């Protein structure tokens, strides 16, 4: 396989700088190819996508929503005349603010272009209006040949940020989505990696199964559209489902679409039962059931099998397992797969009083007692 050329990738991304959907698709492919795309940085980024000494692609300033050509030129010009920008306040004092609005600076913050400063994006967003207005007064006084009171205050007291806690990872990613058109520094699915490993088939493995095969898949709805069946004029849904490594097109025909319409929208995290359709030139999933991704453990897990060897079994182990199961009540049956010296494997059902919800926390606690390969989820 040919090694991807970062310079070519940067050139392609630059050619699509005004099309966020295209950039999103290309950067998704970059991740699959192992080419790292760095977030924008007012000290490191250029107008176009560039390549670092390490062969990584640095995001272009011109590809950030609402940041126009005059603003990009101002950032680059001010950067050439002095040291790197030290902070949001320093940036606002040095660039030509006639090319900016506070909203444009906020877009730079949300994109991660000031992360070098170490200040939380939430705190910078809170003070952007203050920093902008203060810098406007500094620049106005400077043009009149006067020393600004605000500049002296900033010099004496330093540029301070409010004690604002950083946004949650999900909020940070949504900010990136707002101004870049996609998630760059992370992915909403990262928090659900455990569920993806235990309950569904990875999308890149779908090629291995035959046409009509029943599958469970999960991911983020990237693009969503509605269409009409030609004969009946009924509405159905068509969308791209993306997991951490690949993507697939999914179709929800009218009956399924009507039943699960509330789950089907762009950026929703969903889990889907369906069948593979390989009749065309690409693999598709025909959806039969759609649920919220967080509900997989509740709605799909039928049982938990816990493998134990009776020989040398610690008398305290079973009471500890029972205590963990009682801590996570649910609808999945618990089975003890007991390996005995005289009777071989014996499967014992714990009964209706010891049914569990096999959540991530439940499995974490069980793994503290049993080996991971001793626990199996029955779907």
N, C-alpha and C positions, 0 to 999 in steps of 0.2 A: 504493500500500500504506500502511495506517495505521501511524503510528509507535507502537511499544509504549509503554505508560504504566508507568514503574517503580513508581509508587505502587500501581497495581492488581496488578502482579506481586508486590510485597512483601506485599500483603494476602492474595493467594492462597496464597503460601508460608507465611504465618503460620497460615492456616486448616488447613494440613496439617503443622504443626510436629511432630506425633507420628508421622508416617508417612514414614519415610526413603525408601521406594520412590517415593512420590508426589513428594517433594521432588526426588529424583534426576531424575525425568522432567521436572519443570518447569524445573529448572536446565539440563538438556540443551536444552530449548526456548529458554531465555534466551540460550544461546550462539548458537543459530541466528538469533535475533532481534537479536543484537548488544547485548544488555543484560548488562553486567558484574556478576557477583556476587562481592563481596569476602569474604574469609575472616572468621571470627569474631575478635574482638579484645576483650580484657577492658576496654580503655579506650574503645572506640568502639561496641561492640555493645550493643543493648538486649535485653530479653526477647523482643521480636518482631523480625521482619525490618523493616528501616528503609531509607530512601532518603537518600543523601548529597546535598550541594549540587551535585555533579557528575552527579546522576542515576543513580548506581550503587547497587545493592542490597547492604546490609550484612547478613551472616549473623546469625541470631538465636542468642543464648546458649541459649534453651530448646530448640533443635533439635539440640543436641549430645548424643550418647548418654551416659547415666548422670549428666548434670548436671540435677538436679531443680529444682523451683520454689524451695525454701528456699535452695539454693546460688546461684541466679540473683539472688534478692532480696539476699543478702548481698553479692554482687559489686557490685550497683548502689548499695546503701546505703553501703558503705565508699568507693565512688568519689565520692559526693556530698560527703563530709566532708573531703576533702583534695585534694591534687594527683593527677594520673594515676599509676597504678601504674608504678613504675620498673623492676621486675624480678620474677622468680618469687618470690624471697625476700621482697621488699617486699609482694607480693600476699598471701603466706601469713601474714605478720605482721598485716595490716590487716583481712582478711575474718574473719567469725565462723566459725572452724573446726569448730564444732559442726554446721554444715550441710554439712561436707565429709568426704571420705575421701581418702587419697593417690591412690587410683584415679581419683577424679573430677577431681582436679587434673591427673593424667596425661592424661585425656581432653581437657582444655582444651589441653594442650601439643600433643598429636597433631593436634588440629583447627587449630592455627596461632594460637591466641588469645594466645600470648606472643611471637610473631615480632617484635613491635615492639622487644623488648629487644635484638635482635641476637644472642642466644645460640642455638647450634644446638639443634634439638629433641632430638637424641640426648643432648646434655649435660644439658639440663633434665630429661629423663626419668630420667637416671642419679642426679640429686640430689634428686628430688622427695620421696622419703621423708625425707631429711635436712632439707630445708627445712620440710617439714610438721611433723616432730617438734620441731625447734628453735622454730618459731613457736608450737606448742602450749605449750611451756614459757614463752615470752615472755608469752603471753596469760594463762596461769595465774598467773604472778608479778604481772602487772599488775592482775588482779582482787583480789589480796591486798594491793595497794598497795605492792608491792616493785619495786625495779629489778632486772631480770633480768640475770644474768650473761651469758646468751646474747645479749641485746640489746646489751650493752656490747661483747662480742666482735665482733658484726656491725658495730657502729658504728666500731670501731677498725680492723678488718681489711678491711671491705668484703665484699660477697657475691661469692664467687668460684665459677666454674664449673670443672669438671675439664677437662683438655685432651683432650676427646673429639671426634673427627672427626664431622662431620655424616653422617647416614645417606645412602645413595645416593638419587638421585631416586625410584627405584622403591620403596624402603623408606619414604620420606616419604609417597608417594602411598598406599601400603598402610595407613599409620597413619591418614591421612585417611579412607580407605575404612572402616576399622574403627569410627571414631567418628561419621562423618557419613553413611555408607552409600553414598558415591560419591567420585570424585576431583574435588577442587575447584580446587586450585592448578595442576594440570597434567593430563596424560593419559598413560597408559603407551604409547599409540600414537605420541606425539610423537617418540620415539626411532626410530620406524619409518616416518617420513614419506617418506623416500626410496624405500623398498620399495613403499609404497602408490602412489607416483607412477609407478613403472616397471613394476609387475607386475600390477596389478589395476585394475578399473573402479571409480571412486568410486561409493558407494552412491546418491548423489543423482542420478546419471545413469542409473540402471536404468530409470526411467520411459520413457526415449527408445527402448528396444529392444523388439522384439515378443515376444509370448508364445512360449515354447519356446526362446528365444535362449540359446546357451551362454555363460556368463560365468565370469570369475575375480573373486572378491571377497575381502576380508580385513578383519579387525577384532577387536574385543574381544567376547567372549560376555557379554552383560549379564544376561539372565535365561534360565534353562534349566529345562525340565520334561520328564518322560517321560510318554508316553501309550501306550495299547494300540490296535492295529488291531482293530476290532469283530469281524470274522469269524475271524481267526487267533489273536487275543490276543497277537500279537508286539509287542515293545516298540519304539517309535520315539522320536526326540528332536525337540523343538521349542524354538527359542531365538531371541533377538533379537541380531543382529550389529550392532555399532556401529563406525563409523570416525570420523574427526575431524570430519565434517560432517553425517552423517546415520545412519540405521539401517534395517534390513530384517529381516523375519521369515524364518527358515531352518527347513526341515524335513529331517531325516535319516530316511528310511524304514528299516524294520527291517534290510535287508541292509547299507545304508551305516552305520547306527548300530552294528551288531555289529562291522563292520570297523574303524571309527574311534572307538570308544567312549572310548578313552584320551585323545583330544583334546577331547572334548565335555564341558565343565564350565564353570561360571560363572567369569568373569574370565580364561579362557584366551585367548591371542592366537593366532588361527588364520587360515589361508588356505583358501579353498574353491573347488573347481570344481563347477559345477552348471548348472542351466537355470532360466530365469525361468518362473514360473507366474502368469499374469494372469487366471486363470479366475474368481477371486473378486472381492471389493471392494477388494483391495489387492495390491500386488506382493509375491510371495514368491520365495525361491530354494529349489529342490529340490536338496539336496547330493548329489554323486556321489563327491567325493574331499575329504578334509580332511587338512591337513598343518599342522605348526607354522609360524608365520609366518616364522621364521628360516630355513626350508628352501626358500623360494620360489626363490632364486637357484640352488640346487643341483638341485631337482627339476623346475622349470618352464622354465628358460632352455635353449633348444635351440642357440642360436647368438648370436654378437655380430658385427655388421656395422660395419666401420670404413671410413668414406668418406675417400678421399684423392685429390688431384689430382696426377697424375704430372708435369704441367708445373710446373717450378720446385721439385720435391720436394727437400727437404734430404736429402742422403745419410745423415745421422746419424739421421733420424727412424725408419726401419724397425727398425734395431737397438735403439733405445730402446723402441719398441712391443713388440718381441719380448721384451725383458728384463722389462717389466711383466707380460706374459702368463705368462712362466715363473714369476713371483713368486706367481701366483694359480692354481695348477693346478686343473682341474675337469673337467666333462663337456660343457661348451658349446663347440661348434665356433667357430673364428674365421674370418671372411671379410673379405677386403680388397676393398672396392668401389673400383676404380681408374678414375678418369676420365682418359682419354687423348685426345690431340689428333687422332689418326688413326682409332682404332677405337672411340671412344665409351666407354661404360661396360663394364669388364671385372670380373667377380667371380672372385676367386682364393681358394680354400679353403686355409688354412694347413696343414692336415693333422692327423693324430692326435697328433703330438708337441707340438702347441701348442694344446691345449684348456684352457679357463679356467673359473673360478668367478666369474661376474659380480657380485661383491659390491659393497657400497657403497665399500669402500676401493679395489677394482680400478677402478671407474668414476672415482673421485676422481683416481687416478693417471693414467688415460688422458686425462681432461679437462685435465690439466696439459700434455698434448702436442697434443690435438686439440680442436676446438670441440665443444660439447655436441651440436649438431645433426648432427655427423659420426659419432655413435655411436648405433646402434640395436640393441635387444635383440629377438631372435626367440623367440617363445613357441610 
